[in-house]
């Protein structure tokens, strides 16, 4: 009976050991699965963070490019407006210079005509005086010469 009891006890201990080994193996497997889940979650989380970071950087880069393009467009528009303004100012200046030159020409023409008229009158007067002197040299009576001077209004 002692032997049977020892045999039963050994069998029971063997089963206990097998169950303990089995339980330890199951726990180790569960721990490994939990560790794998945690690692997968960390990887997924890290991937998600990286994806969001990449997306944010991409959006920021696009925004910076948009701002840069907008500034370039603004600068181009400013340059076009400035060029147009300068062109208008040049046209105005050219028109004013043209008017000034036209006035100058007009006044110079007037001065020239007046000088020509004065020169013509002087020449006529000189010619008439010469003719009167010729009349005097030809012994035309002074009375006739004075009448001609009066009619021609040649008072000295």
C-alpha positions in Angstrom: 0.0 0.0 0.0 2.9 2.3 0.7 4.2 1.6 -2.8 0.9 2.4 -4.4 0.6 5.6 -2.4 4.2 6.6 -3.4 3.3 5.7 -7.0 0.1 7.8 -6.8 2.1 10.7 -5.1 4.8 10.5 -7.8 2.1 10.5 -10.5 0.4 13.5 -8.9 3.7 15.4 -8.6 4.5 14.6 -12.2 1.1 15.9 -13.3 1.6 19.0 -11.1 5.0 19.6 -12.7 3.6 19.1 -16.2 0.7 21.5 -15.4 3.2 24.0 -13.9 5.4 23.7 -17.0 2.3 24.0 -19.2 1.0 26.9 -17.2 4.5 28.6 -17.4 4.6 28.0 -21.1 1.1 29.4 -21.6 2.0 32.5 -19.5 5.3 32.9 -21.4 3.3 32.7 -24.6 0.7 35.2 -23.3 3.6 37.5 -22.2 5.2 37.2 -25.6 1.9 38.0 -27.3 1.4 41.0 -24.9 4.9 42.2 -25.6 4.3 41.8 -29.4 1.0 43.8 -29.1 2.7 46.5 -27.1 5.6 46.6 -29.7 3.0 46.7 -32.5 1.1 49.5 -30.8 4.4 51.4 -30.3 5.3 50.9 -34.0 1.8 51.9 -35.1 1.9 55.0 -32.9 5.4 55.9 -34.1 4.3 55.4 -37.7 1.2 57.5 -37.1 3.3 60.3 -35.4 5.8 60.2 -38.4 3.0 60.3 -40.9 1.4 63.3 -39.1 4.8 65.0 -38.9 5.4 64.4 -42.6 1.9 65.7 -43.4 2.5 68.8 -41.3 5.8 69.4 -42.9 4.3 69.0 -46.3 1.5 71.4 -45.5 4.0 73.9 -44.0 6.2 73.6 -47.1 3.2 74.2 -49.4 2.1 77.2 -47.3 5.6 78.6 -47.5 5.7 78.1 -51.3 2.2 79.8 -51.6 3.4 82.7 -49.5 6.6 82.9 -51.6 4.6 82.8 -54.9 2.2 85.4 -53.5 5.1 87.7 -52.6 6.6 87.2 -56.1 3.3 88.0 -57.7 2.9 91.1 -55.5 6.5 92.2 -56.4 5.8 91.6 -60.1 2.5 93.6 -59.8 4.4 96.4 -58.0 7.0 96.4 -60.7 4.4 96.5 -63.4 2.6 99.4 -61.7 5.8 101.3 -61.2 6.8 100.7 -64.8 3.4 102.0 -65.9 3.6 105.0 -63.6 7.1 105.8 -65.0 5.8 105.4 -68.5 2.9 107.8 -67.8 5.2 110.3 -66.2 7.6 110.1 -69.2 4.6 110.7 -71.5 3.5 113.7 -69.5 7.0 115.1 -69.4 7.5 114.5 -73.2 4.1 116.3 -73.9 5.1 119.2 -71.6 8.5 119.5 -73.3 6.8 119.4 -76.7 4.4 122.2 -75.6 7.4 124.3 -74.3 9.3 123.8 -77.6 6.2 124.7 -79.6 5.7 127.9 -77.5 9.4 128.7 -77.9 9.2 128.2 -81.7 6.0 130.4 -81.8 7.7 133.2 -79.9 10.9 132.9 -81.9 8.8 133.0 -85.1 7.1 136.1 -83.8 10.4 137.7 -83.0 11.8 136.7 -86.4 8.8 138.2 -88.2 9.0 141.4 -86.2 12.7 141.7 -86.9 12.1 141.1 -90.6 9.3 143.7 -90.6 11.6 146.2 -88.8 14.4 145.4 -91.3 12.0 145.8 -94.2 10.7 149.1 -92.8 14.2 150.4 -92.3 15.2 149.4 -95.8 12.1 151.2 -97.2 12.8 154.3 -95.1 16.5 154.3 -96.1 15.5 153.8 -99.8 13.0 156.7 -99.5 15.6 158.9 -97.9 18.0 158.0 -100.6 15.4 158.9 -103.2 14.7 162.2 -101.5 18.4 162.9 -101.5 18.6 162.1 -105.2 15.7 164.5 -105.8 17.6 167.2 -103.9 20.7 166.4 -105.9 18.7 166.8 -109.2 17.7 170.3 -108.0 14.0 169.5 -107.5 12.5 172.5 -105.7 12.5 172.2 -101.9 8.8 172.8 -101.8 8.1 169.6 -103.8 10.6 167.7 -101.7 8.9 168.8 -98.5 5.5 167.8 -99.8 6.7 164.4 -100.7 8.3 164.1 -97.2 5.0 165.1 -95.6 3.0 162.6 -97.7 5.4 159.8 -96.9 5.5 160.9 -93.3 9.3 160.8 -93.3 10.1 163.1 -90.4 13.6 162.8 -89.1 
